[in-house]
């Protein structure tokens, strides 16, 4: 049973609407006392820090702890946490996956993704507004009811998009997909705010449920992809002879099979999934079986978590130093800059030159790799800073490779070889999987630090994502760094 200084639930008549989150704090929350951040730490403290960094972990002990956590958990809470996680980036991911059909009706054509990227960044006003209210307003927001509101915004925006996605309006004398832009802003508001609101909320549960929450977040990209595959998006089409010139030259045209259902049905499916996410959170926040899975944690004013000894047994028993704490925040910021901000924009440049099949395989397998990596973490759990660092270096090498193939498009290395297609598909799949696994490891370590660590993780994640998205937007649209491969017959 959790110990709270104040009742924090969203339901029940006796629950007071008290402030929960204070998004902006200082890094000093990483330690339970100020001694943990002494300017000149003792020799024993230095030894402890070195031992924590160099510790690879005991594989046998890790497996034993993983088996124990599989036994000592509620699968009902696991399922609810997964549904809750699905409600994070579902709408934004679905919109970008639906682009091959949206661009056919949008007056912007294939420049539509650039506009939508800007709309998604406008969604970051949500975390900023939330931060300002929690920091400066005398009346604070209750986390439970705020999450209800954010999920409702995401669900309603998906529903409205189904009926208004193709409505245009003149802006500065030119027709634009104004309704789609506005609704994408609200969809992004749900997604961006989830980083500083949903993940800290999961911090009150036992550590293993953070993993299933991340599985749900990964499914927020996989489920729209599977829906799009059923719909028929991604089929390469056939080259059909349409004409022969007087000189005997044959003219071919790429013809694709019409989708099995249209964009309206696609967004209605997303709306249904968002309803499931809302129901999942409602039950997670109110069922007694879920409350029994709270960690031994005290939540004080400003959403500062202090975990009890019983909850911190096992691998992660030592507090991070200030340097380690800052290092992990910077690391997840850089990882988010590339993974959330840039990868989606350059993937087509990187893999399309190797053929449509390579492009669709890399896009599909990389989306699958995200939840699979989180699922793997249920059995191969780690909190070693050295493993996190090694995985980050490996991800950096793979990132260099996919950026090289994107920058050299339309003629990257081995573009006309089967081996080239195999390499680029493998690189994208491994890259997304390793990044997802590493981000989960960092989040797990930061959760154990207590304080406002999870809020900091969410805020830095969004900051890195925004910087990356803006940087790649200008690199693609206002430079010659990336050239699209020609598609057709």
Buried (B, 14 or more C-beta within 10 A) or exposed (E): EBEBEEEBBBEEEEBEEBBBBBBBBEBEBBBEEEEBBEEEBEEEBEEBBEEBBEBEBEEEEBEEBBEEBEEEBBEBBBBBBBBBBBBBBBBBBBBBBBBBBBBEBBEBEEEBBBBBBBBBBBBBBBBBEBBEBBBEEEEBBBBBBBBBEBBBBBBBBBBBBBEBBBEBEEEEEEEBBBBBBBBBBBBBBBBBBBBBBBBBBBBBBBBBBBBBBBBBBBBBBBBBBBBBBEBBBBBEBEEEEEEEEEEEEEEEEEEEEEBEBBBBBBBBBBBEBBBBBBBBBBBBBBBEEBBEBBBBBBBEEBBBBBBEEEBBEBBBEBBBBBEBBEBBBEBBBBBBBBBBBBBBBBBBBBBBBBBBEBBBBBBBBBBBBBBBBBBBBBEEBBBBBBBBBEBBEBBBEBBEBBBEBBBBBEEBBBBEEEEBBBBBBBBBBBBBBBBBBBBBBBBBBBBBBBBBBBBBBBBBBBBBBBBBBBBBBEBBEEEEBBBEBEEEB
